Amino acid sequence: MKQQRQAILFELLTSGQLLSQADAVTQLSARGIEATQATVSRDLEDLGAVRVRSATGFRYALPSETSRYGISLERVMREYVVRTATSGNLIVIHTPPGHASIVAAAIDRAEVPGVVGVVAGDDTLFVCIDESKSARSILSKLLD
């Protein structure tokens, strides 16, 4: 349940639609997941969310990456990657069901040099690597 809840929160964060913890509880409930404000607070902390000022007030967002492979990418790779493989210029990453999009979004946000694009399904994602780069070396950087 925690992984499913955090996957939804991650979607809301990346879309800019999370205004408050109470809003998160409401949006989770609308998707059939009951959670308390305290649980949402812990989940947002786990995801690295921060409260930021927007044009219409405040909202929760993911922090800008502090390094090329920022903290959020490291956390997502550590917590959601089950196994990996490479084939030619592709990296295949397996996640628990419903988590491939979280990993794909984190890789996209990190703007990893050599990554051309990412396609995510439910529990598997493909990372296309520039032909001049090694998929194994990029995978090693993603996992470090």
Contacts in CASP RR format, 6 or more apart in sequence:
PFRMAT RR
TARGET T0000
AUTHOR 0000-0000-0000
METHOD contacts of the structure
MODEL  1
MKQQRQAILFELLTSGQLLSQADAVTQLSARGIEATQATVSRDLEDLGAV
RVRSATGFRYALPSETSRYGISLERVMREYVVRTATSGNLIVIHTPPGHA
SIVAAAIDRAEVPGVVGVVAGDDTLFVCIDESKSARSILSKLLD
1 33 0 8 1.000
2 43 0 8 1.000
3 80 0 8 1.000
3 96 0 8 1.000
3 98 0 8 1.000
3 99 0 8 1.000
4 33 0 8 1.000
4 98 0 8 1.000
5 28 0 8 1.000
5 33 0 8 1.000
5 35 0 8 1.000
5 39 0 8 1.000
5 43 0 8 1.000
6 43 0 8 1.000
6 46 0 8 1.000
6 47 0 8 1.000
6 102 0 8 1.000
7 98 0 8 1.000
7 99 0 8 1.000
7 101 0 8 1.000
7 102 0 8 1.000
8 27 0 8 1.000
8 28 0 8 1.000
8 31 0 8 1.000
8 33 0 8 1.000
9 18 0 8 1.000
9 24 0 8 1.000
9 28 0 8 1.000
9 40 0 8 1.000
9 43 0 8 1.000
9 44 0 8 1.000
9 47 0 8 1.000
9 49 0 8 1.000
10 47 0 8 1.000
10 101 0 8 1.000
10 102 0 8 1.000
10 105 0 8 1.000
11 101 0 8 1.000
12 18 0 8 1.000
12 24 0 8 1.000
12 27 0 8 1.000
12 60 0 8 1.000
13 47 0 8 1.000
13 49 0 8 1.000
13 60 0 8 1.000
13 61 0 8 1.000
13 62 0 8 1.000
14 62 0 8 1.000
14 105 0 8 1.000
14 109 0 8 1.000
16 59 0 8 1.000
16 60 0 8 1.000
16 61 0 8 1.000
17 27 0 8 1.000
17 59 0 8 1.000
18 24 0 8 1.000
18 27 0 8 1.000
18 49 0 8 1.000
18 59 0 8 1.000
18 60 0 8 1.000
18 61 0 8 1.000
19 58 0 8 1.000
19 59 0 8 1.000
19 60 0 8 1.000
20 58 0 8 1.000
20 59 0 8 1.000
20 60 0 8 1.000
21 37 0 8 1.000
21 40 0 8 1.000
21 41 0 8 1.000
21 44 0 8 1.000
22 37 0 8 1.000
24 35 0 8 1.000
24 40 0 8 1.000
24 44 0 8 1.000
24 60 0 8 1.000
25 35 0 8 1.000
25 36 0 8 1.000
25 37 0 8 1.000
25 40 0 8 1.000
28 34 0 8 1.000
28 35 0 8 1.000
28 40 0 8 1.000
29 35 0 8 1.000
35 43 0 8 1.000
44 60 0 8 1.000
46 75 0 8 1.000
47 62 0 8 1.000
47 72 0 8 1.000
47 75 0 8 1.000
48 62 0 8 1.000
48 63 0 8 1.000
48 71 0 8 1.000
48 72 0 8 1.000
48 75 0 8 1.000
49 60 0 8 1.000
49 61 0 8 1.000
49 62 0 8 1.000
49 63 0 8 1.000
50 60 0 8 1.000
50 61 0 8 1.000
50 62 0 8 1.000
50 63 0 8 1.000
51 58 0 8 1.000
51 59 0 8 1.000
51 60 0 8 1.000
51 61 0 8 1.000
52 58 0 8 1.000
52 59 0 8 1.000
52 60 0 8 1.000
52 61 0 8 1.000
62 72 0 8 1.000
62 109 0 8 1.000
63 71 0 8 1.000
63 72 0 8 1.000
65 71 0 8 1.000
65 72 0 8 1.000
65 73 0 8 1.000
65 109 0 8 1.000
65 110 0 8 1.000
65 111 0 8 1.000
68 110 0 8 1.000
68 111 0 8 1.000
68 112 0 8 1.000
68 113 0 8 1.000
69 110 0 8 1.000
69 112 0 8 1.000
69 141 0 8 1.000
69 142 0 8 1.000
69 144 0 8 1.000
70 110 0 8 1.000
72 106 0 8 1.000
72 109 0 8 1.000
72 110 0 8 1.000
73 106 0 8 1.000
73 107 0 8 1.000
73 109 0 8 1.000
73 110 0 8 1.000
73 112 0 8 1.000
73 142 0 8 1.000
76 102 0 8 1.000
76 103 0 8 1.000
76 106 0 8 1.000
77 103 0 8 1.000
77 106 0 8 1.000
77 142 0 8 1.000
77 143 0 8 1.000
80 95 0 8 1.000
80 96 0 8 1.000
80 99 0 8 1.000
80 102 0 8 1.000
80 103 0 8 1.000
81 93 0 8 1.000
81 94 0 8 1.000
81 95 0 8 1.000
81 103 0 8 1.000
81 143 0 8 1.000
82 94 0 8 1.000
82 95 0 8 1.000
82 96 0 8 1.000
83 93 0 8 1.000
83 94 0 8 1.000
84 91 0 8 1.000
84 92 0 8 1.000
84 93 0 8 1.000
84 94 0 8 1.000
84 139 0 8 1.000
84 143 0 8 1.000
85 91 0 8 1.000
85 92 0 8 1.000
86 92 0 8 1.000
86 135 0 8 1.000
86 136 0 8 1.000
86 139 0 8 1.000
87 135 0 8 1.000
88 129 0 8 1.000
88 135 0 8 1.000
89 128 0 8 1.000
89 129 0 8 1.000
89 130 0 8 1.000
89 131 0 8 1.000
89 133 0 8 1.000
89 135 0 8 1.000
90 126 0 8 1.000
90 127 0 8 1.000
90 128 0 8 1.000
90 129 0 8 1.000
90 135 0 8 1.000
91 126 0 8 1.000
91 127 0 8 1.000
91 129 0 8 1.000
91 135 0 8 1.000
91 138 0 8 1.000
91 139 0 8 1.000
91 142 0 8 1.000
92 124 0 8 1.000
92 125 0 8 1.000
92 126 0 8 1.000
92 127 0 8 1.000
93 100 0 8 1.000
93 103 0 8 1.000
93 124 0 8 1.000
93 125 0 8 1.000
93 126 0 8 1.000
93 127 0 8 1.000
94 123 0 8 1.000
94 124 0 8 1.000
95 102 0 8 1.000
95 103 0 8 1.000
95 123 0 8 1.000
95 124 0 8 1.000
95 125 0 8 1.000
96 123 0 8 1.000
97 122 0 8 1.000
97 123 0 8 1.000
98 122 0 8 1.000
98 123 0 8 1.000
99 123 0 8 1.000
100 120 0 8 1.000
100 121 0 8 1.000
100 122 0 8 1.000
100 123 0 8 1.000
100 124 0 8 1.000
100 125 0 8 1.000
101 120 0 8 1.000
101 121 0 8 1.000
101 125 0 8 1.000
103 120 0 8 1.000
103 125 0 8 1.000
104 118 0 8 1.000
104 119 0 8 1.000
104 120 0 8 1.000
104 125 0 8 1.000
107 115 0 8 1.000
107 118 0 8 1.000
107 127 0 8 1.000
107 142 0 8 1.000
108 117 0 8 1.000
108 118 0 8 1.000
112 138 0 8 1.000
112 141 0 8 1.000
112 142 0 8 1.000
113 133 0 8 1.000
114 129 0 8 1.000
114 130 0 8 1.000
114 133 0 8 1.000
114 138 0 8 1.000
115 127 0 8 1.000
115 128 0 8 1.000
115 129 0 8 1.000
115 130 0 8 1.000
115 138 0 8 1.000
116 128 0 8 1.000
116 129 0 8 1.000
116 130 0 8 1.000
117 127 0 8 1.000
117 128 0 8 1.000
118 125 0 8 1.000
118 126 0 8 1.000
118 127 0 8 1.000
118 128 0 8 1.000
119 125 0 8 1.000
119 126 0 8 1.000
119 128 0 8 1.000
127 135 0 8 1.000
127 138 0 8 1.000
127 139 0 8 1.000
127 142 0 8 1.000
129 135 0 8 1.000
129 138 0 8 1.000
END
